[in-house]
Amino acid sequence: MRDVLYLAWRYLVYHRLKTAILVTSIMLIIYLPIGLNVVVEQSAVHLTARAAATPLLIGTKGSPLELALNSLYFSSEHPELIDYSEATMVADSGLADAIPLYVRFRSRTHPIVGTSLDYFSFHNLSFASGRPMALLGECVVGANVAESLGVKPGDAVVSSSETVFDLAGVYPLKMKVAGVLARAFTPDDDAIFVDVKTAWIIEGLGHGHQDLARPEAASGVLSRADENIVANASVVQYNEITEDNLDSFHFHGDLAGYPLTAVLAVPRDEKSAVILRGRYTDDSSTSQIVRPVTVIDELLDTILTIQQFIVAAVIIVGLATIATAALVFMLSLRLRRREIDTMVKIGGSRPRVASMLLAEVVIVVILSSSLAAVLTLVTWRFGPGVIEGFVLT
Amino acid sequence: MIRIGDLLFSYDEGDFSLEIPQLNVAHGETVAIVGPSGSGKTTLLNMIAGTATPHSGQVTTNGYAISELHDAARRDFRIANIGLVFQEFELLEYLNVLDNILLPYRINRTLHLDTSVRERAEAIAERVGIGDKLARYANQLSQGEKQRVAVIRALVVQPPLLLADEPTGNLDPLNKERVLDILLQYATDNAATLVTVTHDHDILHRFQRVIDFKDFYAYGAGQRPENVAGPT
């Protein structure tokens, strides 16, 4: 057997280009349906688990999918905004706990999630180091964020400008890291969590600046009328919230009208959930309430249908490839007729010569299968992340 | 070594036919077979080697009635007892020189490849001047080198019988002499029998006996001559 394998191996190595093409073709035919299945199955489990753990989401009427993907997986496309009063209303109804979500800003590629401390307890998130955010301007980072940015409690992360061309737009805010979450193997690992008020400060709805009553700010004051002071742009605005300037931060207007992307509603019981959902059935309402698991199931149904089409196509291509490979092998046998005749003339035994030819096929199939297995393993390990990246960004 | 009696052979298609009433080759004898193209010289070698079987008559090689053995037994017999050399060398392109030489040991379990075989192969290669080319592939060798590799492949199993089909047909005069030297030296050193088919009359003087195939009956259907005669 060793001699047979040796001769077969030498043949394949000598014709390495032909072998590589054959191995790659067969490997792809084996891998594609299996890998696709692994990706879809794992992604389904991954997506469904997160969705199933989130009972209800309230957002502006529009795409339920966009609302669910933004709220659960922090996708970059955010839904139309709703008022903070929606969260207050849900909480005041006594039917559910309301966790505000404002997922709009980013720090590099990491989403900044404006929320409340209830978010951590709701998702059972524990801290690897540090503590929850306690002050305005503090943040808590997920495990992957801490790893990729190399930050720990006491360090700082900076929010990204929404656009460099919008001078009146969102300016970067330097946020102090108060804690790092333990790895949860969910999108939370990639997020930066801040209090919703800090998110509003990033947006510019709240700000901190030099005390205009102090003499050093006098040059910037345009007019004073009772408590109303009008200043020009020379007044220093803070892009970092520190203990020294914390008190200068304030919000203008009614917080009830401040924006959220969604409200995560955690009903007290099943009955409360039904009542709460009933309140959003009114056609005239500008808000909607969705069950994330239903939305994600619909998404998965679509993915499954696409997968079935792809698998059917791969099977057809696979059959064509196998037929082509068989043809290549038969033509190869014809081209090697003289070589086989030589072996027969010298005294090569029929089983050995046949085994050698068979061994070439077996080695190619084993190589292809092994590579397909390795690729499937890689897909199993990294695939869901990749497909979520495609679906959610 | 070789005894042929009342041999009759023809192909299923075509009108070629070969008849050999009697042909004997002694142990250690070196024989050259000459004759016109298509007269059946190569067919005779094939029957001695057992790659073709006669319709009737007996072919006995090294004491075995090879024409009566079944296919697997003929192959086993051939690999261990007969060294074959071809005009076109018939080296495997995907094997290097050493692997080509050792090929008989890998294609039939009758032979066992071990260190002594490798050492023997390397020693013969060294002796015939290709010791430094063992790692090369066939396409990296000259014609003369290729034939020397093919000859070593035939010699490495130390067979008592060598059958060579126009072994010098594709070689220049220098390499022709060199290859003949190797074959004849082996036959002398090992008391082996050498039967060579050749068109080259310049080399006939180096053989102990020359058989001219025109003495046998190679004929088309209906052309059989009246008189039967042939060397023994």
Interface residues (C-beta under 8 A of the other chain):
Chain A: D3 V4 Y6 L7 R10 Y11 V13 Y14 H15 R338 E339 T342 M343 V344 K345 I346 G347 G348 S349 R350 R352 V353 M356
Chain B: A49 T51 D71 A72 R75 D76 F77 R78 I79 A80 I82 L84 F86 E90 L92 E93 Y94 L95 D99 L103 P104 Y105 R106 I107 N108 R109 T110 L113 Y137 R153
